[in-house]
Amino acid sequence: MIDVIDLKKNFGDNEVLKGINMTINKGDIVVVIGPSGSGKSTFLRCLNCMEDPTSGKIIFEGVDIADPKVDINIHRRKMGMVFQHFNLFNNKTVIENIMLSPVLCAKKDRRKAVMHNMFHKDKLPVRPVKEIKKDAEENAHKLLERIGLEDKADVYPSTLSGGQKQRVAIVRSLAMNPEVILFDEPTSALDPEMIGEVLDVMKALAADGMTMIVVTHEMRFAREVAARTIFLADGKIEEDKPSHELFDNPESPR
């Protein structure tokens, strides 16, 4: 699904990523661990080009999305992102947060179809806006039911606990039916008693076969759930092997 080839990222004279090579296959659960400042979050943000790589390639489903000529927004639809600090819109209700991206993208597709039909004989289907919103709302309710928060659909994020906010952030990504979800330290901003409820949702996604790349400090999650763990240090991959092997027989002293 993803091939990372000699990925480098500089911030001025500071070389944060020093030639990362990695392959992610469909259904993989890959955890990236390493000390603070090792480049973990930068690597994750480069994967969906939230940070533009300085050099190298990121081949996602056959397309080099690091190429400036590529419309990254088309490919981002298939690549969900869950942030450390939730990044929910506080002026929108929970269900509005979940519906936002699917509705905006469907409306954009609708406009393209309308423009196409004005100039071409082969007509594309044009979905009514009401139908777009209705489908997005029904899907949002199903996702909230899945994580046990359907009763929170009409409340604002400010009324939720940290664990609830992160669970909503996860289903907001799921609402776009992504091929892969990137998690950037999803539990590090949570109180200890709330970490378990978020990890339970992630474990359920893993059991369903979702491709996941997780930057985390949760070693137990890495050992129990991830088939593969990558140890990143000083901008380089020091170890990349099956999780049980990395934790039981690490080669790197760090």
TAQUI-V955137 format. One record per residue. N is the residue number from 1. RES is the residue in one small letter. OMEGA is omega in whole degrees, -180 to 180 (none if undefined). Layout:
N	RES	OMEGA
N	RES	OMEGA
//
This chain:
1	m	-179
2	i	171
3	d	176
4	v	-173
5	i	176
6	d	-178
7	l	177
8	k	178
9	k	177
10	n	166
11	f	-172
12	g	180
13	d	-177
14	n	179
15	e	-174
16	v	176
17	l	-169
18	k	177
19	g	-179
20	i	175
21	n	-174
22	m	173
23	t	177
24	i	178
25	n	180
26	k	180
27	g	179
28	d	167
29	i	-175
30	v	177
31	v	177
32	v	180
33	i	179
34	g	-178
35	p	176
36	s	-180
37	g	-177
38	s	178
39	g	-176
40	k	-178
41	s	177
42	t	178
43	f	-178
44	l	-179
45	r	175
46	c	-177
47	l	176
48	n	174
49	c	166
50	m	167
51	e	179
52	d	177
53	p	176
54	t	176
55	s	-179
56	g	-178
57	k	171
58	i	-177
59	i	-180
60	f	-178
61	e	174
62	g	-178
63	v	176
64	d	-176
65	i	175
66	a	178
67	d	-178
68	p	-179
69	k	-177
70	v	175
71	d	-174
72	i	-177
73	n	178
74	i	-176
75	h	178
76	r	178
77	r	-177
78	k	-174
79	m	-179
80	g	-179
81	m	176
82	v	-172
83	f	179
84	q	-175
85	h	169
86	f	-180
87	n	172
88	l	177
89	f	-173
90	n	180
91	n	178
92	k	179
93	t	-180
94	v	-177
95	i	177
96	e	176
97	n	-177
98	i	-177
99	m	-168
100	l	-176
101	s	179
102	p	-179
103	v	-180
104	l	-179
105	c	179
106	a	177
107	k	178
108	k	177
109	d	179
110	r	179
111	r	178
112	k	180
113	a	178
114	v	179
115	m	178
116	h	-177
117	n	179
118	m	-172
119	f	-177
120	h	179
121	k	179
122	d	-173
123	k	175
124	l	178
125	p	179
126	v	-177
127	r	174
128	p	-179
129	v	179
130	k	180
131	e	178
132	i	-178
133	k	-179
134	k	180
135	d	-180
136	a	-180
137	e	179
138	e	179
139	n	179
140	a	178
141	h	179
142	k	180
143	l	178
144	l	177
145	e	-179
146	r	-179
147	i	176
148	g	-178
149	l	-178
150	e	180
151	d	-180
152	k	-173
153	a	-172
154	d	178
155	v	179
156	y	-177
157	p	-178
158	s	-179
159	t	-176
160	l	172
161	s	180
162	g	179
163	g	178
164	q	178
165	k	-178
166	q	177
167	r	176
168	v	179
169	a	179
170	i	-179
171	v	173
172	r	175
173	s	-179
174	l	-178
175	a	179
176	m	-178
177	n	-175
178	p	174
179	e	-178
180	v	175
181	i	177
182	l	180
183	f	180
184	d	-180
185	e	-171
186	p	-178
187	t	-172
188	s	180
189	a	-175
190	l	170
191	d	-175
192	p	-176
193	e	-179
194	m	-176
195	i	-176
196	g	-177
197	e	177
198	v	179
199	l	178
200	d	178
201	v	180
202	m	177
203	k	178
204	a	177
205	l	179
206	a	180
207	a	179
208	d	177
209	g	178
210	m	174
211	t	-174
212	m	172
213	i	-169
214	v	169
215	v	-174
216	t	171
217	h	-179
218	e	-176
219	m	-179
220	r	177
221	f	179
222	a	-177
223	r	-172
224	e	-170
225	v	-175
226	a	175
227	a	-173
228	r	178
229	t	179
230	i	178
231	f	-178
232	l	178
233	a	178
234	d	175
235	g	180
236	k	174
237	i	178
238	e	177
239	e	178
240	d	-175
241	k	176
242	p	-172
243	s	-177
244	h	-180
245	e	-179
246	l	-176
247	f	-178
248	d	-177
249	n	179
250	p	177
251	e	-179
252	s	177
253	p	-179
254	r	none
//
